[in-house]
Amino acid sequence: MPNKKRLHLCGSIGFALASFGLIGAIVAQPLLGAVWSPSFTTALLTKPISK
């Protein structure tokens, strides 16, 4: 496979993976926002330490 074709193939695969990742992040953001809310994380991290 010549270098130009190989570069085109790798670029196409990379573009497809980036597209799926972007769309997956857009779809998953509202779902994960409800499960992993900042107030929940803050409440767990700011738990008082008993002596």
Residue frames as a rotation matrix with the C-alpha (Angstrom) as fourth column:
MET 1
0.590 0.807 0.000 0.00
0.807 -0.590 0.000 0.00
0.000 0.000 -1.000 0.00
PRO 2
-0.168 -0.678 0.715 1.60
0.592 -0.650 -0.477 3.31
0.788 0.343 0.511 -1.01
ASN 3
-0.797 -0.270 -0.540 2.21
0.604 -0.391 -0.695 5.93
-0.024 -0.880 0.475 1.64
LYS 4
-0.858 0.500 0.116 -0.49
-0.461 -0.851 0.250 8.26
0.224 0.161 0.961 0.31
LYS 5
-0.027 0.875 -0.483 -3.16
-0.240 0.464 0.853 5.56
0.970 0.139 0.198 0.51
ARG 6
-0.219 -0.127 -0.967 -2.00
0.794 0.554 -0.253 4.48
0.568 -0.823 -0.020 3.95
LEU 7
-0.974 -0.147 -0.172 -2.12
0.218 -0.812 -0.541 8.07
-0.060 -0.564 0.823 5.19
HIS 8
-0.542 0.840 0.019 -5.62
-0.630 -0.421 0.652 8.47
0.556 0.342 0.758 3.76
LEU 9
0.063 0.548 -0.834 -6.77
0.208 0.810 0.548 5.24
0.976 -0.208 -0.063 5.43
CYS 10
-0.500 -0.322 -0.804 -5.30
0.833 0.073 -0.548 6.21
0.235 -0.944 0.231 8.83
GLY 11
-0.986 0.154 0.057 -6.81
-0.161 -0.974 -0.160 9.68
0.030 -0.167 0.985 8.54
SER 12
-0.268 0.943 -0.196 -10.22
-0.487 0.042 0.872 8.27
0.831 0.329 0.448 7.70
ILE 13
0.033 0.226 -0.974 -10.11
0.613 0.765 0.198 5.84
0.789 -0.604 -0.114 10.63
GLY 14
-0.777 -0.390 -0.494 -8.97
0.629 -0.455 -0.630 8.61
0.021 -0.801 0.598 12.97
PHE 15
-0.830 0.527 0.180 -11.74
-0.462 -0.832 0.307 10.90
0.312 0.172 0.934 11.76
ALA 16
0.009 0.861 -0.508 -14.34
-0.137 0.504 0.853 8.17
0.991 0.062 0.122 12.28
LEU 17
-0.174 -0.138 -0.975 -13.09
0.853 0.474 -0.220 7.44
0.493 -0.870 0.035 15.81
ALA 18
-0.967 -0.189 -0.170 -13.07
0.248 -0.850 -0.465 11.13
-0.056 -0.492 0.869 16.70
SER 19
-0.553 0.829 0.080 -16.61
-0.538 -0.429 0.726 11.51
0.636 0.359 0.683 15.35
PHE 20
0.153 0.598 -0.787 -17.90
0.298 0.731 0.614 8.55
0.942 -0.328 -0.067 17.36
GLY 21
-0.489 -0.414 -0.768 -16.16
0.845 -0.006 -0.535 9.86
0.217 -0.910 0.353 20.47
LEU 22
-0.983 0.133 0.124 -17.65
-0.146 -0.983 -0.108 13.33
0.108 -0.124 0.986 20.08
ILE 23
-0.201 0.971 -0.128 -21.16
-0.516 0.006 0.856 12.04
0.832 0.238 0.500 19.48
GLY 24
0.039 0.152 -0.988 -20.79
0.594 0.792 0.145 9.56
0.804 -0.592 -0.060 22.35
ALA 25
-0.810 -0.381 -0.446 -19.73
0.584 -0.457 -0.671 12.36
0.052 -0.804 0.593 24.69
ILE 26
-0.792 0.575 0.204 -22.67
-0.513 -0.808 0.289 14.53
0.332 0.125 0.935 23.63
VAL 27
0.098 0.860 -0.502 -25.10
-0.241 0.509 0.826 11.65
0.966 0.040 0.257 24.19
ALA 28
-0.014 -0.162 -0.987 -23.53
0.738 0.665 -0.120 10.50
0.675 -0.730 0.110 27.48
GLN 29
-0.835 -0.414 0.363 -23.21
0.110 -0.772 -0.626 13.96
0.539 -0.483 0.690 29.07
PRO 30
-0.158 0.818 0.553 -26.87
-0.795 -0.437 0.419 14.31
0.585 -0.374 0.720 30.15
LEU 31
0.635 0.392 -0.666 -26.94
-0.030 0.874 0.485 10.70
0.772 -0.288 0.566 31.35
LEU 32
-0.101 -0.770 -0.630 -23.75
0.777 0.334 -0.533 10.96
0.621 -0.543 0.565 33.36
GLY 33
-0.633 -0.100 0.767 -24.65
-0.198 -0.938 -0.285 14.41
0.748 -0.333 0.574 34.68
ALA 34
0.396 0.861 0.319 -27.58
-0.643 0.011 0.766 12.93
0.656 -0.509 0.558 36.60
VAL 35
0.761 -0.129 -0.636 -25.53
0.370 0.891 0.263 10.07
0.532 -0.435 0.726 38.01
TRP 36
-0.053 -0.896 -0.441 -22.30
0.997 -0.022 -0.075 11.91
0.057 -0.443 0.894 38.82
SER 37
0.719 0.404 0.566 -23.41
0.392 -0.908 0.151 15.33
0.575 0.113 -0.810 39.96
PRO 38
-0.227 -0.871 0.436 -20.90
0.033 -0.454 -0.890 17.83
0.973 -0.188 0.132 41.44
SER 39
0.163 0.321 0.933 -22.87
-0.881 -0.378 0.284 18.10
0.444 -0.868 0.222 44.70
PHE 40
0.979 0.180 -0.097 -22.61
-0.134 0.922 0.363 14.34
0.155 -0.343 0.927 45.22
THR 41
0.355 -0.925 -0.136 -18.86
0.589 0.334 -0.736 14.36
0.726 0.181 0.663 44.61
THR 42
-0.257 -0.428 0.866 -18.35
-0.332 -0.803 -0.495 17.41
0.908 -0.415 0.064 46.82
ALA 43
0.583 0.544 0.603 -20.38
-0.755 0.089 0.649 15.84
0.300 -0.834 0.463 49.62
LEU 44
0.921 -0.271 -0.280 -18.19
0.311 0.944 0.110 12.76
0.235 -0.188 0.954 49.54
LEU 45
0.076 -0.985 0.154 -14.91
0.611 -0.076 -0.788 14.68
0.788 0.154 0.597 49.43
THR 46
-0.387 -0.220 0.895 -15.77
-0.367 -0.854 -0.369 17.23
0.846 -0.471 0.250 52.15
LYS 47
0.623 0.560 -0.547 -16.85
0.217 0.548 0.808 14.71
0.752 -0.622 0.219 54.77
PRO 48
0.510 -0.456 0.729 -15.54
-0.792 -0.580 0.192 15.84
0.336 -0.675 -0.657 58.18
ILE 49
-0.076 -0.657 -0.750 -12.65
-0.011 0.753 -0.658 13.84
0.997 -0.042 -0.064 59.56
SER 50
0.881 0.406 0.242 -13.29
-0.257 -0.018 0.966 12.60
0.397 -0.914 0.089 63.09
LYS 51
-0.108 -0.979 0.174 -10.36
-0.678 -0.055 -0.733 12.49
0.727 -0.197 -0.658 65.54
